[in-house]
Amino acid sequence: MNELRMRKEWEEIVGKTISKYTRSVGLYNKTLTIYTDVAALKQELQLGKEQLVTRINEYFQERVVEEIIIK
């Protein structure tokens, strides 16, 4: 359920720029996998993992993500 909501509302959660350059996202066992082909975005997401986890969990008002994997 949370994965479907995450996919549907991804742009609202992360913003237009990040949303535009991510191919897809998947959520399984509180691990969010983000797929992108843009090297600069991969690096930016790696550096901001903790902030993104916090933003997503605040958006959902529960702890839905504990770890992020960027591919």
Buried (B, 14 or more C-beta within 10 A) or exposed (E): EBEEBBEEEBEEBBEEEBBEBBEEBBBEEEEBBBEBEBEEBBEBBEEBBEEBBEBBBEBBEEEBBEEBEBE
